[in-house]
Amino acid sequence: MTQPDRTTITLPELGSARVVFSLWHVRVGDRVTEGDRIAEVLIPGATFDVPAPATGRLVETFALPNAPLTPGAALGTVVEE
């Protein structure tokens, strides 16, 4: 039996030294489609949506509201279906 593929949701480079996690638009266990808006991050003066990197289920989250982030930080994991 093969294990389903796991895809890490990572914070893209946003060109700002200060990035803060805002909120999740989905919950652990929810089904997501690649490209869906699943989370939101803040930089001074702007809000950015984080898209799902794959189609599957959100199985874990690492980012918490108001937590500072760096580019490439792992935000969560999607298990592909």
Protein Blocks (a to p, Z undefined) as FASTA:
>chain_A
ZZddddddddddehiabdcdfbdcbdehiacdehiafbdcddehiacddddfbdcddfbd
fbdghiacdehiafbdcddZZ
